[in-house]
Amino acid sequence: MMGKHALYLYRKLIGSGFSFSIFMLSVFIMVGFDVYEMTETAQNIWVWVAFYPYAIIISYFVDILTFFSFFNIQASRYRALIVYQIFGFIPFVFLYFPSLSLIVITGIAGALSASLFFAGIEVIFRYQKVAILLAVLFPLFMAVLAQMDFTIEKNWRDTTSNASYEAHVDYFNGEHRLPVSLEKGDVFRFFVNVRPENAAGYAVYIEDPNNHPVEAKFEENKGEKIYYFTAKETADYYFVLTGSRFKGNFLIDWENNENNKEK
């Protein structure tokens, strides 16, 4: 048998796991049952922070508020639910201000997630088999799945030189990384041209050695955007090519970095 405090925490974890599981299953449906897209969401640390530390801390806070008559859960469970929904909505006001449309859309999603957390601690907690499946086993399964790569590349044909990269692919769903060695102080300039042959999604961006996106500036040159940034350390940086059922060509040109130092 669990002790009182262990049972209390377990109940919170049931709420977190249940709301997280329903959220991830909803994402899986919205992305057309694309495992890669779902695992990309699961790799976002802020998703885990929102459903676990943040949600549990807020739940503790709501429990503290129950000492006040207005938030007395024994008197009204609806009041407690409303408080959860408010705190599910609030973070997105700060994240997406002043975009009202984004605040409303993401805030509603946050409030719904908070409602699922509430359902987890009030309803799902009573059904141990369902709780173990959706609130314990599924999140653990997603944590393992997030460490795997589900990229699919069909007929990927590429050519690389010391200052360019070109690839054609018949089907690309996932991520492809291209390393570029830079020295500290190098001003790296590059041009990207993507020619899709279908209506699929795609993106090309730069990551630093710590896998953080690099904020590149750009300048206009004969109607084309030339991007550039200054390397903060000597290491391999990466072009990251992503596609969502993409077919077409990627073309990247960059300047040779010899004598191209920041002054």
Summary of the structure (lengths in Angstrom):
residues: 263
radius of gyration: 23.7
end to end distance: 67.8
largest distance: 73.5
contacts: 757
relative contact order: 0.13
helix: 47%
strand: 30%
